[in-house]
């Protein structure tokens, strides 16, 4: 744990361009990204099942999606990062830095939406590695949060796979789609980041994939092996 005697807080997250090996993170720009997200990444109204556990009502058109995305940025202060597949040049998904608390060095990743093109590829793993690395190494944050509907098992599985620690259920945390939502909380803290980073980088290495692009070792197994070595 770092010495906080001279802690002065962190800068608030700002839109940022980050280049990875497989994916590029681009700050959301309405003119460049709105239609690409709606049509190319999410397939229009096919986005609604994907966003089953988001709090807003289903979208009936790109206009609804545009209004929602504008509102969360302008009123809630979300910083939307768009994921672009470097191999195809196509927009494939998005996530947001949200609920930033710079004074205490805490920020959440949320509003995560992976389009079908991100499935069974390194894209989503690298995108979240790049977002976490920016938070811990560029901005100096102490805590990186992931929260989701307690019934959203795919999101809970993803958080655990990426190295977030489950911290519990906040009961009746909010109202989502006109119903109660209990929220599952996860986090990575700064002292855990070096090992989690090393696991990400080992998994993302080209040597970890066979000729058909299939992983040789799971991210969870790499991280567990690194933890065993660190504790031995």
N, C-alpha and C positions, 0 to 999 in steps of 0.2 A: 504494500500500500504506500502511495506517495506521501511525502511530507506536505501537509496542508498549512503549515505555519505562514507561508507567504502566498497562499492561494488568492488569485485575483479574478477567477472566473475564466470563461472561454468566449471566443467570438461566436456570435449567432451564425448558424449555417446560412450560406448564401448559395444561389444557383452556381453549379460548378460543372465543368467539362472534364471527364476522366476517361483516359484511354486504357483499355485492357487488351489482352491478347485476342479474346473472342468477341467482346462486346464493348461498345462505347456508351458512356453515360452522358447525356446531353441535357442541359437545362431546358425545361419545357418552354417552348415558344409557340403560341397559338397558331400563327400562320404556318409554321413548319411542321407542327406535330398533331394538331387536333384531328384532322381527317385521317392521318396515318394511324393514329391510335384507334380511332373509332372503326374505320373500315379495315385496315390491313392487320393490325395487331389483334383486335377483339371481334371482328366480324359483325359490326353493327349491333343490333339488339341481341345478338348471341352473347353479348357481354353480361347480360343479366344473370344467367346461372353462375357465371364466373364470379360475380360480385354478390352472391347470395347472402354473404355474411357482412357486407358493408351496411352502414346504417341508413343510407338514403334509399328512397323508393326506386323501383325499377325505372330504367330509362326507356322512353318511347321513341326517341330520336336523337340525332347528334346535337340538337339544340339543348336537350335536357343534360346531356353529358357535358357540353360546353359550359352551361350555367353552373353545374355542380363543381366542375374543376376550377372555374373562375372563383366561385365562392370560397372554396377551401383554401385557395391561395390568398385571396384578398382579405377575407374575414378571419380565417383561422391561422394564417401564416404558414401554411404548408409550403415546402420547397419541393416541387415535382421534378424528378429526374426520369428521363425517358431512356429506355434501353434500345439500342440499335445493334443488330447483328452485323458484325464487321464483314462477314463472308458474303452476305447477300445485300447489305445496305438497307435492309428493311427494319422498320420500327416493330418491336416485338413485345413491349411491355413497359411498365413504369413502377415506381415506388416513390415515397415521399419522406423527407425529413419533417417531423412534426412534433408539436408540443415541446419545443426546445426550452430548456432552462439553463441558459449560459452561466448564470451566477453559481449554480451547483454542478455544472458540467454534465448535464443529463439531456439526452435527446432520444426520440423514438423513431423507428422506421415503421411506416404504416401506409395504408392505402395501396398495398402491394397487389398488383395485377399482372400475372404472367400470361401472355397470349399462348395459343397452342404451339407456335413455332419455338417456344423456349423449352418445351417438354423433351426429356431424354437427350439433353445436350448440356455442355458446360456453361451455357449462357446465364442461367439464373444463379448458379453458384458463384460465378465470377462477378456478376452484377452486385450481389450482396457482399462479397469480399471487398470490392472496390468502395462501396458505400461505407462499410465498417472501417476500412483502413483510413478513409478520409476523416471520419469522425475522431478516431483515436490518435492518428499520427499528424494530420494537418491542423486539426482544430483543438486537440488536446483534451477531449472529453473523458470523463471518468466512468460513465455508465451509458450503455446503448440498449434501448428497450425494444421489445417486440410484444405487442398485445393483440389478442384476437378473441372472437366469440368462443366461449368454452366448448361449443358444439362443433367448431370448425377443426375437425381432426386433421385434415391435410395441412392446414396452417400450423397447427401444433407440431406435427411431424417435421415440417420444414424447419421450424425454429430450432427444434432439438438437433436435427441433422446439421444445421449450420453452426452449432456450438453454443446456442443460447441456453441458459439454465432456467428451468421451470421454477417459478417462485410461489405459485398458488393461484387460487380463484378469488376474484373480487365479485362477491354476490350482488346482484341487482345493481351492477355498475352503471348501466345506462339503458335507455329504451332504443331498440333497433327494429326498424320496420314495424313499428306499432306493437312491439312485444318486448318482454324483459330480455336483457342480455346479461349473463354472467360472463366475466372476462378473465381469460387466462393470461397471466403475466410471465414474461421471460426477460432475461437480461444477459448481457456480457459486460463485465467490468474491466477496467484498464489493466489490472494485474493479470487477467486471463488472456488478454489479447495476444501477447507474443506467441504462446503455444497455439492458439486458435489460428493465428496468421500462418504459422509454419505449416499447419495441417492443410489450410486452404492452398498454399503455394505448392505443396507436394501433390495434392489432388489435381490441381489445375495444370501441372506440368504435362507437356505432350507425351512424356514417357509413361504416364499413367493411363494412356488410352491405346487400344489396339487398332489395327488397320481399319476396322469398321466403326471406330469412334466409341467403342464401349469401354467403360472404366475397368481398370484392373483391380484397384483397391477402393473400397468405400471410404468416403470422407470420415465417417464415424470411426472406422477401424484405424485409419491413419492417426487420428487425434488420440484415440485410446492408446495406441502404441507409443506416441510421444509422451503421453501422461505417465505411462509405466516407466519409460526411460528416465523421466524427470524425477520420479519418486524413488528410483532405485539407488 
